[in-house]
Amino acid sequence: MSKVPKVILLIEKSRAFGRGLLHGIVQYSNLHGPWLFYMEPEIHKKGIKHSYEWIKELEADGIIGYTWDVNLIKAIVNLGRPAVIRGLDKPTQNAYCVVTDQTAIARTAVEYFLELGFRRFAYCGYDDMIWSQQRGENFIRIVTESGFNLKTYMYKQPKTKRLRTPDKEQVIIAKWLVSLPKPIAIMAGNDDRSQDVLAACKIAEINVPSEVTILGVDNDELICGLSYPQLSSIALSTQRAGYDAAQVLGKLMDGQKVTENEKEVLVSPLHVATRQSTDIMAIEDKQVAMAVHFIRNHTNEVIQVGNVAEAAGLSRRTLEQRFRKILGHSVLEEIKYARVNQMTKMLVETNLSISQIAWSLGFPYTNNISRYFKQQKGISPLEYRRRYAPK
């Protein structure tokens, strides 16, 4: 009887990011295992023992970790056992990385807000979290590089840690929100931070989404759905990343060669899950707003620029001029953007073939929509599904 590998999972499971990784890992184990999984015992979480001591004692065959604890990462690497870790700066001989594409996440948020017509932006994250700092810096940079006369604002946490408890910091965030011009689009570091911003808006009696619109990251359906108004969020490819991390670990444990491309497992943005906290058009030109609304409500039909102009009550020429002035692109580009955005969701969330997706979006042939898709995403629909859809 062959030996069943013992794998330690140092992954926090109460939030969507960790749960997504775990789903992918379990999926790989079910297909290619079995593996025996071990998670940190509760007694060690309470500080009776340092977490890396029990890791040494268990003598596992491999480790998958999701941590920013420098000491824990160092302890894992020093064990010399196969490992895949989120938080590791760069790959080593036995330990490879899970990397979150912070630039792509920030760009997704900026493009989404621009499509809604916003021209003022803010970021609210955590100053002592590396991933949050990176996310915020990329967000501000991409806004600045977008070519519009845009304004950006960055929330700074209080330096005193006793002021960072939710009840105290939400009051501080509320004061910051009051100082900002309105309407404004706020990207939160993650969905937990979105909740803080939403609570702060209620404290300051600021309306969401008409004065402040809020977008988080991770698409944790429990956090987003239990909030009122419900929170919009950027969905990430965590389940696929979990599967890929397990695949890399499996190769390492079997003594197989890992390719250069596999040494960094990438977590990428998939799409924006729109809920009530961003369900608004901040476009002051009401007819352009009507046009955008018409386009997004007709992604399952083949519509032309003339149809959009008729719905907005404008001539085609006038609509094109206003579109370019306000949104910086043509009506046709907006139509393509809406259709491709719908297609990305269907590629990841359904098992429909490309032809079936094309038919559901009103295209009798796949060539046109595949061409649109590749122009925007840089890869074909099949390649997008191969990279990001859960296995």
N, C-alpha and C positions, 0 to 999 in steps of 0.2 A: 504494500500500500504506500503510495507516494505521500510525502510530507505536505501538510497543509500550511502555507505561509502564515506567520503571525504579523499583523500589520497594526501599528498604533495610529490612531486618528486624533490629532491634537487640533480639533476643529470645534469652534463654538457653534452650537446647534439651535440657539434660540432666535437667530436672525436669518433672513432669506439668503444672504451670501453664503453662510456656512451650510445651511440646509441644501442649497443648490449643489454645492461641492459634494456633499454626502450622497445625494441622490445619484450623481454621476459616478461616484466611486462604487456604490452598491451595484449600479447597473453593470459596470465593468466586471465586478466580482461574480455576479450572477452568470455572465456570459463566458468568462475566462477563468474563473476561480475553481473551487471556492477559496476564500481567504477567511482567516479568523481575525476579527476586529477587536481592538481594545481601545477604550477611551479613558481619559484621566479619572481615576476613582474620586468620589466626592470628598473623601477624607484628606486627600492631597490638595484639593482645591481650597480647603479651609486653612491651609498653612501649616499643618502638622509636619509635613514633609515637603521639601522642594520638589517641584514637579519632575525635574529631570532625574531624580534619584530612582523613582519607580520605573522610568524608562530604561535605565541601565539594568535594573534587576530583572526586567521582563525578558531581555535578550530577544527582541523582536527581529524579524527578517527585514522589515521596512517601516518607514514612517511617512505620513503625509501630515503636514502642519500648516496651520493658518494662524500666524502670530507675528507680532512686531516686537516681542520680548527679545532683546539682543542676547541676554544671557541664555535663554532657552534655545535660541537658534544656534548659538555657539556650542552649547552642550550637545545638541543633535548632530551637528557637523563633526564634532570631536569623537563621537561614537564610531564614525567610519562606516556606518551602515547605510544602505540605500535610502534616500529621502527626497521628497519633493515638498518644498516649503514656500508659502507665501510670506514675504518679509525678508527673504534672503536677497542680499544685494546683487550677487552674481553667482553663476554656477560654479561648483567645485567638483572634485573628482567623483564624489559619491552623492552629492546633494544638488538637485536642480530646482529651478524657481517656478513659482506661479506668479505671473506679472499681470497687473491690471492696467489696461490702456487708458491712463488718465487723460491724455490728450484727446482721444476719440470720444470719451465720455463728456468732456467739457465742450467739445465741438457739437455734439448732439444737442446739448442743452442750449447753446448759443443759436444754432440754426432753428431750433424749435421756437425759441422766444422771438427771433427775428420774423419767422413766419406768422407769428401772432401779432406782429406789428409793434413790438416794444422797442424803445430807444433808450431806456434807462435800465441798468442791470446791477444786481448786488449778489454777493456771495456770503453765505453764513455757514461756517464749518467749525473745526476744532483746531486751535493753534498748535496743540502739542501732538497731533497725529500726522505722521508723514504723508499718508495717503490723502488726507484732507488738505494739507498744505499744497501738495502737488495739484490736486483737483482745482483748488481755488486759483492758484497761479496760472494754470492753463486757461481757466475760464476767463479771467481778466485779460490775459494776453490775446485770446482769440476774439473777444469782444472788441478790443482796441484795434486789431488787425482787420476788422470786418469792413472797413471803408466808409462807414457812416459817421456822422457827428454824434457819437454815443457817449454816455456817461456811465461810469462804474463806481461801485462802492464795496468796500470790504469790511466785514464785521471783525472786530478784535476782541477776543475774550479778556475778561479781567485777569490780571496776573495772580491775584490772591485766590487760592484754590477753594477756600471756604465760600467764595461767591459763585462757584461753578456748579453748585447743586441746582437741579432743575427749577425749583421754586424761586431761588434768588436770581439765577441767570436769565430766566424768562422775563423777569422785570427789566433787566438790563437790556436785553434784546428789544423789548417793547420801546424803551426810550430811544434806542438806535433807529428803530423803524419809524418812529414819529419824526425823526430828523431828516428822513429821506424824502425826496420829491416823489410825487405820485402822478400817474400809476407807475409801478416799477415791477420788474420780474426778478425774483430771487431764486437762485440755485442754492439748495441746501446740500451739505456734504454727504448726507445719506438720509434715509427715511426717518430715523430717530431725530435728526436735526430739523427735518421738516415739521415734525410734531412740535418741537420747541418754538419754531417760527410761527406756527399756527396758533399756539397757546399765547405767544407774545402779542399777536394781532388781536386776539380776544381781549387781552389785558388793556391794550391801547385803544380798543374799539375801532380797529381798522378793518375795513371790509375786504374779505377774500372771496372772489378773485378780482373785484373791480378796482381796488386800490393797490393791493399787493397780490401777485400771483406767485405760487410756490411750486417748485419742482424738486423732488428728491432723487435719490439714486438707490437702486437695489430692487425696487418694485416688490417690497414685502407686503403681500396682500393683506395680512392681518393688521399691520400698522397703518397702512394706507386706507383700508376699508373701515377700520374702527374710528377713524378721525371724522370730524364734521366741520367743514365740508371735507369730503374724501380727497386724499392727496394724490396728485399725479407723480409719476416716478419713471426713471429710466431703467428698463429691464436689462439685465446683464446675462452673458452666456456662462453662468456659473455651473450649470449642470453639465454642459459640454466640457468645461474646464476640469471638472471633477473626474469625468471619464478619461480625459486625456492625461491628467496627472496620474491616475491609476495605471494607465497603459504604460507610461514612462517608468513608473515604479516597478511594474511587472517585468519589464525588460531588464532593469537594473538587478532585480532579485534573481533573474534567470541567467545573469551574466552576459546578456546580449548587448550589442552595440547600440547606443542611442545617437541619432543623427543630430546635427547642429540645430536644426529647426525644432527639435523636440526638447532641447535643454531649457527652453522657456515656454511654459504653458500660459497661453494668453487668455485673459478675461476681457471680453469686448462688449460694447453697448449693442443691444439688438434693436430696440425701438422705444418710443415713449408711450407709456400707458397713461392715456389722458383721463383724468377724473375731474371732479368739480373745482379743485384748487387752481386749475389753469384753463377752465372752460370759459374763455372770454377772448374776444378780439380787441386788441388795444390799438386798432387802426382807426384814426380819427375820421378818415374819409369813409363815410358810411356806405357808399356805393362800392368802393373797393372791398370793404369788409363783407358786403353782400356777395361779391364775386368769389372771394376766397371761401366763404361759407358754402356757396353753391358747389364749388369744385370739390370740397371735402365730403359733401353729402352725396356725390355722384361718382365715387371712385369705382363703382361696379358697372359703369356705363362708359361708352366711348363718346366723349363730348368734345366739341370743337370750341375754339376761341369765340366764334359767333354765338354759340349757345350761352356762354358765360356773359358776354356783353349784353345779350337780351335779358338775362336774369337780373343783371345789375341796372338795367335801364339806361345804358350808355351806348354810344357808337363804339365800334371796335377800335378805331383810332384813338378816341379819347380814353378808353379803358386801358389800352396799352401804354399811353403816356403816363397816366396816373400810377399804374402798376410799377413801371420802371422808376418813377420818382419816389414812391413810398417804400416799395419792397426791393428795388434794385434788380429785378429780373422780369422776364416777360410772363404773360398769362400762360403761354404754352409750357414754360418751364415750371410754373406752379402746378399745372395739371400733371405733368410728368412726376414731380416731386410727390404729390399726393398719392398717385397710383403706385409708385415704387415703395413708399412708406407702408402702404397697405400690403404690398406683396412681401416685404420683409417679415411682417408678422405671420403671414400665411405660410411662408417657407419654414419658419421655426416652430410654429405652433400647430401645424397640421401635417398630415401625410399625403396631402393631395399632390398629384404630379404637376409639373410645370404647365402642361397642357390644360389640366383641370383648373389650375389657378387662373390661367389666361382666360378661359371660358367664363369663370365666375366674375372676372373683372370686365367682361364684355368684349374680349378680343378673340376672334375666331382663329387666329394664328398666333404662335408663340414668338415669332421673329421680332415683331415690333416691340412687345413689352420686354423681351430679353435685351434688346438693344438699348431701350430706355434705362433698364436696370444697370447694365454694364457701364453706361455713360455716367451714372450717378455714383455707383458703388465701386467701380473699377474692376469688378469681377462678375462672372456670369451668375444667374440664379442658382444653377446647380452647384457651383463652387461655394456660393454663400451658404447654401444648405449644408454642404459637406463640412464647412468650417464651424458653423455655429449651432446647427440644430442638434438637440440631444440624440444620442445614438439609439 
